[in-house]
Amino acid sequence: MTKKQLGPTTHLFPMPTMLVAVKTGEGTANILTIAWGGIVGGEPPMMALSIGGSHYSSAFIEEEGNFTVNIPRSDQVAGADYCGMVSGRQDPDKPGTCGWTMAPSRVISSPIIADCPLNFECRVIRKMDAAEGGFYLVEILETHVDEALLADGKLIDALALDPLIFTPDGYYHKLGERVGRGWDAGNALKRR
Amino acid sequence: MTKKQLGPTTHLFPMPTMLVAVKTGEGTANILTIAWGGIVGGEPPMMALSIGGSHYSSAFIEEEGNFTVNIPRSDQVAGADYCGMVSGRQDPDKPGTCGWTMAPSRVISSPIIADCPLNFECRVIRKMDAAEGGFYLVEILETHVDEALLADGKLIDALALDPLIFTPDGYYHKLGERVGRGWDAGNALKRR
């Protein structure tokens, strides 16, 4: 295999497709699609998310101090992409345009997207400086999931969830077939 | 759709499978597999990665101030899982056990896994406090990619890369079929 050097890039594969929803008024919300972010802690559960400061949502996030992260199914790709293409300044009712219904969160003021199978209620812990990435560090306060996707009342079946995946070549994908199980596939290499 | 509340969780779908490699001696390295992390900035490219402080690699990361992040193909699942199951304290030559060759980085002291199709050279910018997730904030200084995966000398084809994906139900997956294109699929919802 011959390697080529591309310099510093953000070409991590795969990325989650995350719909960030923030309250923008009584019963209204804006949705912003991002792919830069991930889990960064477990106790308590925390995420880091890169949301540029110039977005329509930014001032509302500062005001509310919270937002929800909603994971779309692969068949919700049109809405997911739309919410990343069009600013809330152009379309202040993106949920309506996408045909989605917002529902109240349990703990925070920003609502969840009821149509998405998985939702996280997030409280902003800290906004990092631009020099340090300019990302939000958030604590996950609640998780909502489509009951039909739960295997034993707790575990979310990934293939049944059918999450929309983004890759840095600019395409959205479905999740593919299972190729192994965690803390199991590696047993093949254990010395006996 | 009836939703169930699971409380605070880390059930983000999907997650990347990241092989963190750090120099542990002349010509030797340890590999640690993680799934918690993601891109958090673009200028310069930055990642946040959760690496518990009690790992064999931790002291070496502190000493070197750098590590590489290596993205395995789906057929490298056994080695990827093994490096997450077994500590370097038990097996100080995980690369050898996995049948992988380490190669020098261009900028940093920690080597890349030559067998992985995609590698990032990362310099530690900051270690966040445990209360803030206890994760590493790193700058990506260089990207190495299998030349055969480049579409136009720059863009990495995601399906050709065939990255190993982890999901919080404990399974590894392949990347599935394309369902849309970014900044395009959303046009269907634009008002004309």
Interface residues (C-beta under 8 A of the other chain):
Chain A: M1 T2 K3 K4 Q5 L6 G7 P8 T9 T10 H11 L12 F13 P14 M15 P16 A35 W36 G37 G38 I39 V40 G41 G42 P44 P45 M46 M47 A48 L49 S50 I71 S74 D75 V77 A78 G79 A80 D81 Y82 C83 G84 M85 V86 D91 T97 C98 R106 A114 D115 P117 L118 N119 F120 I125 R126 M128 E132 G133 G134 F135 L137 E139 I140 L141 E142 T143 H144 V145 D146 E147 A148 L150 A151 G153 K154 L155 I156 D157 A158 L159 L161 P163 L164 I165 F166 T167 P168 D169 G170 Y171 Y172 H173 K174 L175 G176 E177 R178 V179 G180 R181 G182 W183 D184 A185 G186 N187 A188 L189 K190 R191
Chain B: M1 T2 K3 K4 Q5 L6 G7 P8 T9 T10 H11 L12 F13 P14 M15 P16 A35 W36 G37 G38 I39 V40 G41 G42 P44 P45 M46 M47 A48 L49 S50 I71 S74 D75 V77 A78 G79 A80 D81 Y82 C83 G84 M85 V86 D91 T97 C98 R106 A114 D115 P117 L118 N119 F120 I125 R126 M128 E132 G133 G134 F135 L137 E139 I140 L141 E142 T143 H144 V145 D146 E147 A148 L150 A151 G153 K154 L155 I156 D157 A158 L159 L161 P163 L164 I165 F166 T167 P168 D169 G170 Y171 Y172 H173 K174 L175 G176 E177 R178 V179 G180 R181 G182 W183 D184 A185 G186 N187 A188 L189 K190 R191
